[in-house]
Amino acid sequence: MATGQVLFHRFYCKKSFARFNVKRVAASCVWLASKLEESPRKARQVLIVFHRMECRRENLPVVHLDPFSKKYAELKTDLSRTERHILKEMGFICHVEHPHKFISNYLATLKTPPELRQEAWNLANDSLRTTLCVQFKSEVVACGVVYAAARRFQVPLPENEPWWEVFDAEKSAIDEVCRVLAHLYSLPKAQYIPVCKDGDSFTSSNKSRDSQTQPASKEVLQSGPSANNDTVTPKAASTLINPESGGSKNTMVKQALDMLKESKKGDDDPKSMAVEGEGREEPIPSKSEHRTEASGERNKERDKERERERERDRDRDRERDRDRERERAKARDRDRGRDSDRERERDEIDKDREKVKDRKHRSKDRGKDSGGHSEKSRHHSSRDRDYHSSSYSSREKDRHRHHPYS
């Protein structure tokens, strides 16, 4: 809650109460603060609580807010829209530092009684009802709160060496904090003052209020001419006289003269004519109506442009999808061609391998056959050599026998 109050003060330092609804800004600040303090709450919970609070404060019958109703949808969209306004105005810098932690540290160093700590804590909570959180740093607010609590309980604080200088504060700033708090407690009970132009209700939306005012204005415009006609008809009825009603000719002449005089007076009196003309003329629309009409036309034109852009984006997406499908089909065809080429290469490689294997088997068989013949030829050649050598030696012996040398 403290963080939400600080965000609330920061936002309205830049924006007007008349432009932004206070109740809806408060709900958005609480919703944003729950996120900043790492204790998030759902939008449904925030809306139900604020709706119930308004019903009780305005003495209205407490009705459950249906999360599936049109009112709830409008409140939820307005809650998120207001949150975006807050973040935009703050430049998305939402760091909040409260004086409460400084109070506990200061009083712990000063060794004060627990009653003084509780009083200082209460004063820090009440200071969030003022703009002190925006005017001064949290350290200065903490020093001012401690000083005010010590004055109430009449607890002396060290002044020979001023204690506030240790905490980076000035005496003038502390006095200003005490003055603002004293003025706050002198004020009467706070009351809500409606100042927003668009309406100050939390539950009713702007659209519903516009829809209520438009039929009322139409009824007024329709009832205006009829009222004028009703005011004119009695005069005409009083002037017209039925000749059968027993009236004499003199009375009829007098009445005709009176009618002529009245018509002359009406012609001579330009003011009365102007008043009648103004009464008959249609009411001139105010500046706010002109602005609402212009803003409505602008919103319609923006919606049309957005629809056109969306259609263009859709057409572009469709064309991109078609191009992607074409590229995918081409890639599939390429992959199929590559797969067929790979299969052919594999078949050719397998055929080559089989041919190589056949050649190896044939060469082995030929090697075996050639090896057998060579061994046989070698065996026969050795036999022939032995036979020739033996035959030669026998011939030599025989020759020596028959022809001995002398």
Helices and strands as residue ranges (DSSP letters): H 2-12, H 22-36, H 43-57, H 70-89, H 100-110, H 114-127, H 132-135, H 138-153, H 163-166, H 171-186, H 206-239, G 243-245, H 249-268, H 270-280, H 287-402
